[in-house]
């Protein structure tokens, strides 16, 4: 009447009990023991089935509500939030701010020599970092590491903004694959626009456009030997808490105090006015300012600024400020568009770069540093795997219920005397 599938061991036990039941009624106790074991097995498999169903529900949420990075954009990006993912991915997300000249993007592209038609003709693809340069609005590295400061001028030769071209390999390595739109320009050749942040990528920094030709003066100016302005900037950092040693030689820990000293020296032959501006965006991810050293801090730009100073030839001046590491080192995920953000390293540049390692002993950051990438399985593969597990669990649960029901029928017939 009922079809069932048992293992070989279950079949032997079940047949032995049933075949000898009429000759030895004492076997009813064994049948009762067998029934109790089946009920325990049914309970265990029911719990397993419930957990598999819950896991399948959680996985389905990934399909309909994919996770987003908590650190997906940076103030130095050309397009905040990037050019979109999945169905929202579009080059129009770059062309719209280009047309409105948001963040002076159009001025930058005109300066480089890339036209709108050349941007619109770009195709989505990928490339390896290699020796390419990534352009951004915030400084992240030093000149010694290859970062170039590029003042952007308009058609009249006026500086409208400043961008920084730095080797893309500094954010990862030479073999990292980057996705975005790849195009070709008559002036600079190969170029790309990164999907994650909209930043421009080129093989080199083109020479600046020729300035407007000034009108010919009626008389030639007198020959004057020009005075040379040459300002040399430098920077040091001392970890006061760990014995007043160079902060670059030790790992900064929670609550450590670090003293930064910036120096500007006039090695030229002309008096020069120097601006003292410190970009602390990366430093303040893991610390806070304790003593601004007479400067003015801007929470909007995360910069520390002192009044302009005038340096005579051979003169130099220094400014010192103090930061304190946070009592709890943040476990914030590494930046998606800017991998140098929350990467357990504090990088600060004033002439030379000062790089300080941070003790990220928190478990999430350790896992993030050890596991660079999860297995390449998407929601579809996970749903298929969960479906297979659900089917197997359901099968064993149903089989246990069926065998348990047969045992109850046999006991009922035994009590009624029909066996």
C-alpha positions as CSV (number, residue, x, y, z in Angstrom):
1,X,0.0,0.0,0.0
2,X,2.8,2.4,0.8
3,X,6.0,2.7,-1.2
4,X,9.2,3.5,0.7
5,X,13.0,3.4,0.2
6,X,15.2,2.2,3.1
7,X,18.9,1.7,3.5
8,X,20.2,-1.8,3.4
9,X,20.7,-1.8,7.2
10,X,17.2,-0.5,7.8
11,X,15.7,-3.1,5.5
12,X,17.4,-5.9,7.4
13,X,16.3,-4.6,10.8
14,X,12.8,-3.9,9.7
15,X,12.3,-7.3,8.0
16,X,13.8,-9.2,10.9
17,X,11.3,-7.6,13.4
18,X,8.2,-8.0,11.2
19,X,9.0,-11.6,10.1
20,X,9.6,-12.8,13.7
21,X,6.8,-10.8,15.3
22,X,4.2,-13.5,15.0
23,X,6.5,-16.1,16.5
24,X,7.9,-13.9,19.3
25,X,5.5,-11.2,20.6
26,X,8.4,-10.0,22.8
27,X,9.8,-8.3,19.7
28,X,7.1,-5.7,20.2
29,X,9.6,-3.9,22.5
30,X,12.2,-3.8,19.8
31,X,9.6,-2.4,17.4
32,X,8.8,0.3,20.0
33,X,12.5,1.1,20.3
34,X,12.8,1.2,16.5
35,X,9.8,3.6,16.4
36,X,11.4,6.0,18.9
37,X,14.6,6.1,16.9
38,X,12.7,7.0,13.8
39,X,10.9,9.8,15.6
40,X,14.2,11.2,16.8
41,X,15.6,10.9,13.3
42,X,12.5,12.7,11.9
43,X,12.9,15.6,14.4
44,X,16.6,16.0,13.5
45,X,15.8,16.1,9.8
46,X,12.9,18.5,10.4
47,X,15.3,20.9,12.1
48,X,17.8,20.5,9.2
49,X,15.0,21.3,6.7
50,X,14.0,24.4,8.6
51,X,17.6,25.8,8.5
52,X,18.1,25.0,4.9
53,X,14.8,26.9,4.1
54,X,16.0,29.9,6.1
55,X,19.4,29.9,4.3
56,X,17.6,29.8,1.0
57,X,15.4,32.8,2.0
58,X,18.5,34.8,3.1
59,X,20.3,33.9,-0.2
60,X,17.2,35.1,-2.2
61,X,17.5,38.5,-0.6
62,X,20.9,38.8,-2.2
63,X,19.2,38.5,-5.6
64,X,16.6,41.1,-5.0
65,X,18.6,43.4,-2.7
66,X,22.4,43.2,-3.4
67,X,24.8,44.5,-0.8
68,X,26.5,47.9,-1.4
69,X,29.9,49.0,-0.1
70,X,29.8,51.4,2.9
71,X,32.8,53.2,1.4
72,X,31.8,53.3,-2.3
73,X,32.9,56.8,-3.2
74,X,35.6,59.3,-2.4
75,X,35.8,63.1,-2.6
76,X,38.5,62.9,-5.3
77,X,36.3,60.9,-7.7
78,X,35.3,62.6,-11.0
79,X,31.8,61.1,-10.5
80,X,30.6,60.4,-7.0
81,X,29.3,56.9,-6.8
82,X,30.7,55.8,-10.1
83,X,28.9,55.1,-13.4
84,X,26.5,52.5,-12.1
85,X,26.4,48.7,-11.7
86,X,24.4,46.1,-13.5
87,X,21.3,47.5,-15.3
88,X,22.2,51.0,-14.0
89,X,25.6,51.0,-15.7
90,X,25.8,53.7,-18.4
91,X,28.3,56.1,-19.9
92,X,25.6,58.8,-19.7
93,X,26.4,58.9,-16.0
94,X,29.7,60.5,-17.1
95,X,28.4,62.6,-20.0
96,X,25.7,64.3,-17.9
97,X,28.2,65.9,-15.4
98,X,30.5,66.5,-18.4
99,X,27.9,68.6,-20.2
100,X,27.2,70.6,-17.0
101,X,30.9,70.9,-16.3
102,X,30.4,69.5,-12.8
103,X,33.6,69.6,-10.8
104,X,35.2,71.1,-13.9
105,X,35.2,67.7,-15.6
106,X,34.7,69.3,-19.1
107,X,37.7,71.6,-18.4
108,X,39.8,68.6,-17.5
109,X,38.9,66.7,-20.6
110,X,39.5,69.7,-22.8
111,X,42.9,70.3,-21.2
112,X,43.8,66.7,-21.9
113,X,42.5,67.0,-25.4
114,X,39.7,64.4,-25.3
115,X,36.5,65.5,-27.1
116,X,32.9,64.7,-26.2
117,X,32.6,62.6,-29.4
118,X,35.6,60.5,-28.4
119,X,34.1,60.0,-25.0
120,X,30.7,58.9,-26.4
121,X,32.5,56.5,-28.8
122,X,34.2,54.6,-25.9
123,X,33.2,51.0,-25.4
124,X,32.8,49.1,-22.1
125,X,35.7,46.8,-21.3
126,X,38.6,46.1,-19.0
127,X,42.4,46.7,-18.8
128,X,45.2,45.9,-16.4
129,X,46.7,48.7,-14.3
130,X,50.3,48.3,-15.7
131,X,51.8,51.7,-16.2
132,X,48.6,53.7,-16.6
133,X,47.8,56.9,-14.7
134,X,44.6,57.5,-12.8
135,X,43.4,61.1,-12.5
136,X,41.7,62.4,-9.4
137,X,40.9,65.6,-7.5
138,X,42.6,64.7,-4.2
139,X,46.3,64.0,-3.6
140,X,47.0,60.5,-2.3
141,X,50.8,59.9,-3.0
142,X,54.0,61.8,-3.4
143,X,56.0,63.0,-6.3
144,X,58.6,60.4,-5.5
145,X,56.0,57.7,-6.0
146,X,55.1,59.2,-9.4
147,X,52.1,61.4,-8.6
148,X,52.0,64.5,-10.8
149,X,50.2,67.7,-10.0
150,X,48.4,69.1,-13.0
151,X,46.9,72.6,-12.8
152,X,43.9,72.7,-15.2
153,X,43.5,76.0,-17.2
154,X,40.6,77.2,-19.3
155,X,40.7,78.7,-22.8
156,X,42.0,82.0,-21.4
157,X,44.9,80.3,-19.5
158,X,43.3,80.8,-16.1
159,X,43.7,77.9,-13.6
160,X,40.2,76.6,-12.7
161,X,41.1,73.4,-10.7
162,X,43.9,71.0,-9.9
163,X,44.0,67.3,-10.6
164,X,46.5,64.6,-9.6
165,X,47.7,61.9,-12.0
166,X,49.2,59.0,-10.2
167,X,50.2,55.4,-11.3
168,X,47.2,53.2,-11.0
169,X,49.3,50.4,-9.8
170,X,49.9,52.3,-6.5
171,X,46.3,51.4,-5.5
172,X,46.8,47.6,-6.1
173,X,49.4,46.0,-8.4
174,X,50.4,45.7,-12.1
175,X,48.0,42.8,-12.8
176,X,44.7,44.1,-11.3
177,X,41.9,44.1,-13.8
178,X,39.9,47.4,-14.0
179,X,36.6,47.8,-15.6
180,X,35.3,50.9,-17.4
181,X,34.9,52.5,-20.9
182,X,37.9,52.4,-23.2
183,X,38.3,54.9,-26.0
184,X,40.9,56.6,-28.3
185,X,41.8,60.3,-28.6
186,X,43.6,61.9,-31.4
187,X,45.7,63.9,-29.0
188,X,46.5,61.4,-26.1
189,X,45.8,58.1,-27.8
190,X,44.4,55.4,-25.5
191,X,42.3,56.5,-22.6
192,X,39.7,55.0,-20.3
193,X,37.0,56.1,-17.8
194,X,36.8,53.9,-14.7
195,X,33.4,52.5,-13.9
196,X,33.8,52.6,-10.1
197,X,34.6,56.4,-9.8
198,X,34.5,58.0,-13.3
199,X,38.1,58.9,-13.0
200,X,40.1,59.4,-16.2
201,X,42.9,56.9,-17.0
202,X,45.7,57.7,-19.6
203,X,49.1,56.4,-20.4
204,X,50.8,59.8,-19.9
205,X,50.2,63.4,-18.9
206,X,50.0,65.5,-22.1
207,X,51.9,68.8,-22.2
208,X,49.8,71.8,-21.2
209,X,48.2,73.7,-24.0
210,X,50.0,76.7,-25.3
211,X,49.0,79.9,-23.4
212,X,47.2,82.6,-25.3
213,X,49.6,84.7,-27.4
214,X,50.0,88.0,-25.7
215,X,49.8,91.2,-27.8
216,X,53.1,92.3,-29.2
217,X,54.5,95.2,-27.0
218,X,55.4,98.3,-28.8
219,X,58.9,98.2,-27.5
220,X,60.9,95.3,-26.2
221,X,61.2,95.1,-22.5
222,X,64.5,95.7,-20.9
223,X,66.7,92.6,-20.3
224,X,66.4,91.7,-16.7
225,X,68.0,88.7,-15.0
226,X,65.1,86.8,-13.5
227,X,65.1,85.9,-9.8
228,X,64.4,82.2,-9.2
229,X,61.8,81.1,-6.8
230,X,62.4,77.6,-5.4
231,X,60.6,76.2,-2.4
232,X,61.5,72.8,-1.0
233,X,58.8,71.2,1.2
234,X,59.5,68.3,3.6
235,X,57.8,66.5,6.4
236,X,58.6,64.2,9.3
237,X,56.4,62.3,11.9
238,X,57.4,61.2,15.4
239,X,55.4,58.6,17.4
240,X,55.6,60.2,20.9
241,X,53.9,57.3,22.7
242,X,56.4,54.6,21.5
243,X,59.5,56.4,22.6
244,X,59.6,59.4,20.2
245,X,60.8,57.3,17.3
246,X,60.1,57.9,13.6
247,X,56.4,57.0,13.1
248,X,57.3,55.4,9.8
249,X,59.4,52.7,11.6
250,X,56.7,51.4,14.0
251,X,53.1,50.4,13.7
252,X,50.7,53.0,15.2
253,X,48.4,51.5,17.8
254,X,45.2,52.8,19.4
255,X,45.6,56.0,21.4
256,X,49.2,56.6,20.2
257,X,50.1,60.3,19.8
258,X,52.0,61.3,16.6
259,X,53.7,64.7,16.0
260,X,53.9,65.9,12.4
261,X,56.3,68.6,11.4
262,X,56.1,70.3,8.0
263,X,59.0,72.5,6.7
264,X,59.2,75.0,3.8
265,X,62.6,76.2,2.8
266,X,63.4,78.8,0.1
267,X,66.4,77.6,-1.8
268,X,66.0,80.1,-4.6
269,X,67.2,83.6,-5.2
270,X,63.9,85.4,-4.9
271,X,61.6,86.1,-1.9
272,X,58.5,83.9,-2.2
273,X,55.1,83.7,-0.6
274,X,54.3,80.1,0.5
275,X,51.0,78.5,1.3
276,X,51.0,76.0,4.1
277,X,48.1,73.5,3.6
278,X,48.0,70.0,5.0
279,X,45.5,67.4,3.5
280,X,44.6,65.1,6.4
281,X,41.9,63.1,4.7
282,X,43.7,59.8,5.0
283,X,45.3,60.5,8.4
284,X,41.9,61.4,10.0
285,X,40.4,58.0,9.1
286,X,42.3,56.6,12.1
287,X,43.1,59.6,14.2
288,X,41.9,63.0,15.4
289,X,43.7,66.4,15.8
290,X,44.8,67.1,19.3
291,X,46.9,70.3,18.7
292,X,46.5,72.2,15.4
293,X,49.8,74.0,15.9
294,X,48.1,77.4,15.2
295,X,46.5,76.2,12.0
296,X,42.8,76.3,11.0
297,X,41.1,72.9,10.4
298,X,38.3,72.6,7.8
299,X,36.0,69.6,8.4
300,X,34.6,70.0,4.9
301,X,37.9,69.6,3.0
302,X,39.8,67.8,5.9
303,X,42.7,70.3,5.6
304,X,44.8,72.1,8.1
305,X,45.8,75.6,6.9
306,X,48.2,78.2,8.2
307,X,48.5,81.8,7.2
308,X,50.7,82.4,4.1
309,X,54.3,83.0,5.0
310,X,57.0,85.0,3.2
311,X,60.4,83.3,2.9
312,X,63.5,85.2,1.9
313,X,66.2,83.3,0.0
314,X,67.8,80.7,2.3
315,X,65.0,81.1,4.9
316,X,62.9,78.2,6.2
317,X,60.0,77.8,8.6
318,X,58.3,74.9,10.2
319,X,54.9,74.1,11.6
320,X,54.1,71.3,14.0
321,X,50.7,69.7,14.9
322,X,49.7,66.7,17.0
323,X,47.2,63.9,16.2
324,X,46.0,61.1,18.5
325,X,45.1,57.6,17.2
326,X,41.5,56.7,17.9
327,X,40.8,54.6,21.0
328,X,39.2,52.0,18.8
329,X,40.7,51.4,15.4
330,X,37.8,51.5,12.9
331,X,37.0,48.2,11.0
332,X,35.5,50.2,8.1
333,X,35.8,48.3,4.8
334,X,38.5,49.3,2.3
335,X,37.3,51.8,-0.3
336,X,35.7,50.5,-3.5
337,X,36.7,53.4,-5.7
338,X,39.8,54.4,-3.6
339,X,41.5,51.3,-2.2
340,X,43.9,53.5,-0.2
341,X,40.9,54.5,2.0
342,X,40.7,52.6,5.3
343,X,43.5,50.3,4.2
344,X,45.3,50.2,7.6
345,X,47.8,52.7,6.3
346,X,48.0,56.5,7.0
347,X,49.5,58.3,4.1
348,X,50.3,62.0,4.2
349,X,52.2,64.2,1.7
350,X,53.9,67.5,2.1
351,X,56.8,67.5,-0.3
352,X,57.7,63.9,0.6
353,X,55.2,61.3,1.7
354,X,55.0,59.9,5.2
355,X,53.4,56.4,5.4
356,X,52.5,55.0,8.8
357,X,51.2,51.4,9.3
358,X,48.1,51.1,11.5
359,X,47.5,48.1,13.9
360,X,44.2,46.9,12.5
361,X,43.9,43.9,14.8
362,X,40.1,43.9,14.5
363,X,38.8,40.6,13.1
364,X,36.8,42.1,10.2
365,X,39.9,44.0,8.9
366,X,42.1,40.9,9.4
367,X,39.7,38.8,7.3
368,X,39.5,41.6,4.7
369,X,43.3,41.7,4.4
370,X,43.7,37.9,4.2
371,X,40.8,37.2,1.9
372,X,41.1,39.6,-1.0
373,X,38.3,38.1,-3.0
374,X,35.4,35.6,-2.3
375,X,34.9,32.7,-4.6
376,X,33.4,33.8,-7.9
377,X,29.9,32.5,-7.3
378,X,27.0,34.7,-7.8
379,X,23.4,34.6,-6.5
380,X,22.4,32.2,-9.3
381,X,25.0,29.5,-8.3
382,X,24.2,29.9,-4.6
383,X,20.5,29.5,-5.3
384,X,21.1,26.3,-7.3
385,X,23.3,24.9,-4.5
386,X,20.7,25.8,-1.9
387,X,18.0,24.2,-4.0
388,X,19.9,21.0,-4.2
389,X,20.5,20.9,-0.5
390,X,16.8,21.7,0.1
391,X,15.8,18.8,-2.1
392,X,18.1,16.3,-0.4
393,X,16.9,17.4,3.1
394,X,13.3,17.2,2.1
395,X,13.7,13.7,0.6
396,X,15.3,12.3,3.8
397,X,12.7,14.1,6.0
398,X,9.8,12.6,3.9
399,X,11.3,9.2,4.0
400,X,11.6,9.2,7.8
401,X,8.0,10.3,8.1
402,X,6.9,7.5,5.8
403,X,8.8,4.8,7.7
404,X,7.5,6.1,11.0
405,X,3.9,5.9,9.7
406,X,4.4,2.3,8.6
407,X,5.6,1.4,12.1
408,X,2.5,3.0,13.6
409,X,0.3,0.9,11.3
410,X,2.1,-2.3,12.2
411,X,1.7,-1.6,15.9
412,X,-2.0,-0.8,15.3
413,X,-2.6,-4.1,13.5
414,X,-0.6,-6.0,16.1
415,X,-2.7,-4.6,18.9
416,X,-5.9,-5.4,16.9
417,X,-4.7,-9.0,16.5
418,X,-4.6,-8.9,12.7
419,X,-0.9,-9.8,12.5
